[in-house]
């Protein structure tokens, strides 16, 4: 039977390994747009970066509401959905710092600087989402 995760459990779950998030943003016509993102938790914020001119970037500039789903597709199945509102920054020092930190999680420390340099440039956005609501369940088939 499914069980709710504690605050500590969901934070550990979404931060484990290289799990990607499936980010849902609101398109101009009100329909959802979903795309995978690399991300980190920073306190009560989810942090990621994206191109200013991507569908995600344009959607977030217009309507900051998001949902981010992180799941484990293996039995007994677990998932976390985080809801919140995005704040966008184009401040290059901060963008490069976070792009490097995020890259370290997904490609390793040995390639983090390379990815940080590639993604911490003009035309990219640093996105911070203050988590407002959490739905976190574990052991869906347990």
Secondary structure per residue as TSV (DSSP state, phi and psi in degrees):
chain	resnum	aa	ss	phi	psi
A	1	X	-	360.0	136.6
A	2	X	-	-61.5	144.9
A	3	X	E	-130.4	146.8
A	4	X	E	-72.0	140.4
A	5	X	-	-82.2	148.5
A	6	X	-	-75.5	169.6
A	7	X	H	-57.0	-46.0
A	8	X	H	-62.4	-41.2
A	9	X	H	-65.6	-46.2
A	10	X	H	-68.3	-35.2
A	11	X	H	-64.1	-43.5
A	12	X	H	-65.2	-40.5
A	13	X	H	-61.6	-51.1
A	14	X	H	-70.7	-20.9
A	15	X	H	-92.4	-4.6
A	16	X	S	-72.9	128.9
A	17	X	T	56.4	-136.2
A	18	X	T	-115.1	32.8
A	19	X	-	-60.4	130.7
A	20	X	-	-90.9	159.3
A	21	X	E	-100.9	147.4
A	22	X	E	-101.9	107.4
A	23	X	E	-91.0	127.1
A	24	X	E	-108.9	125.2
A	25	X	E	-120.3	170.3
A	26	X	E	-100.7	118.4
A	27	X	-	-73.4	165.6
A	28	X	T	-57.4	-32.4
A	29	X	T	-87.9	6.0
A	30	X	S	90.8	-7.3
A	31	X	-	-79.3	157.5
A	32	X	E	-78.8	149.6
A	33	X	E	-125.7	129.6
A	34	X	E	-121.3	134.8
A	35	X	E	-150.0	147.3
A	36	X	E	-74.3	146.8
A	37	X	E	-140.1	149.2
A	38	X	-	-86.3	143.8
A	39	X	-	-155.8	168.3
A	40	X	E	-137.6	155.5
A	41	X	E	-90.4	139.8
A	42	X	E	-133.7	91.9
A	43	X	T	66.4	-119.9
A	44	X	T	-97.8	12.3
A	45	X	E	-110.0	147.3
A	46	X	E	-97.3	135.0
A	47	X	E	-125.4	131.5
A	48	X	E	-153.0	172.0
A	49	X	E	-129.4	156.8
A	50	X	E	-156.6	162.5
A	51	X	E	-70.3	140.3
A	52	X	T	-60.3	-34.2
A	53	X	T	-98.1	8.6
A	54	X	S	-76.7	167.5
A	55	X	H	-57.6	-45.9
A	56	X	H	-57.5	-50.0
A	57	X	H	-60.6	-44.7
A	58	X	H	-66.6	-41.5
A	59	X	H	-61.8	-45.6
A	60	X	H	-66.0	-34.2
A	61	X	H	-66.4	-32.6
A	62	X	H	-86.5	-39.9
A	63	X	-	-147.7	109.7
A	64	X	-	-78.3	0.2
A	65	X	E	-68.9	134.3
A	66	X	E	-138.8	160.8
A	67	X	E	-133.5	137.6
A	68	X	E	-125.5	120.8
A	69	X	E	-106.1	130.7
A	70	X	E	-125.5	128.1
A	71	X	E	-139.7	164.8
A	72	X	E	-117.7	114.6
A	73	X	-	-83.4	5.2
A	74	X	S	-101.9	144.4
A	75	X	T	-57.8	141.8
A	76	X	T	-88.8	12.1
A	77	X	-	69.4	129.6
A	78	X	E	-141.8	152.8
A	79	X	E	-155.4	155.6
A	80	X	E	-134.1	133.2
A	81	X	E	-120.7	123.0
A	82	X	E	-107.4	133.8
A	83	X	E	-116.7	145.5
A	84	X	E	179.1	-168.3
A	85	X	E	-123.1	133.9
A	86	X	E	-83.4	143.3
A	87	X	E	-116.8	131.9
A	88	X	E	-107.5	143.5
A	89	X	E	-138.6	145.0
A	90	X	-	-115.7	13.9
A	91	X	-	-66.7	114.9
A	92	X	H	-66.0	-39.2
A	93	X	H	-63.4	-45.6
A	94	X	H	-66.0	-42.4
A	95	X	H	-59.8	-47.4
A	96	X	H	-65.4	-41.6
A	97	X	H	-56.6	-50.2
A	98	X	H	-73.2	-35.5
A	99	X	H	-61.0	-37.3
A	100	X	H	-70.2	-44.1
A	101	X	H	-61.6	-43.7
A	102	X	H	-63.6	-45.2
A	103	X	H	-60.4	-37.1
A	104	X	H	-58.4	-37.6
A	105	X	H	-64.2	-42.2
A	106	X	H	-95.1	-31.0
A	107	X	H	-118.9	-1.8
A	108	X	-	92.9	156.1
A	109	X	H	-57.7	-34.3
A	110	X	H	-66.0	-21.0
A	111	X	H	-116.0	1.6
A	112	X	H	-62.0	-45.2
A	113	X	H	-60.8	-40.8
A	114	X	H	-60.2	-47.7
A	115	X	H	-69.9	-37.1
A	116	X	H	-61.8	-40.2
A	117	X	H	-66.9	-36.7
A	118	X	H	-71.7	-37.4
A	119	X	H	-100.4	-7.6
A	120	X	S	-101.4	55.4
A	121	X	S	-130.0	165.0
A	122	X	T	-54.6	140.9
A	123	X	T	99.0	-10.7
A	124	X	E	-102.8	156.5
A	125	X	E	-119.8	139.5
A	126	X	E	-93.2	127.3
A	127	X	E	-114.9	126.5
A	128	X	E	-119.5	129.6
A	129	X	E	-120.1	117.1
A	130	X	E	-75.6	117.9
A	131	X	E	-70.4	121.2
A	132	X	E	-104.0	-27.4
A	133	X	E	-148.1	141.1
A	134	X	E	-129.8	130.1
A	135	X	E	-117.1	115.6
A	136	X	E	-138.5	112.9
A	137	X	E	-125.0	143.7
A	138	X	E	-125.6	160.3
A	139	X	-	55.2	53.1
A	140	X	T	-62.1	-29.3
A	141	X	T	-111.3	7.7
A	142	X	-	-73.8	360.0
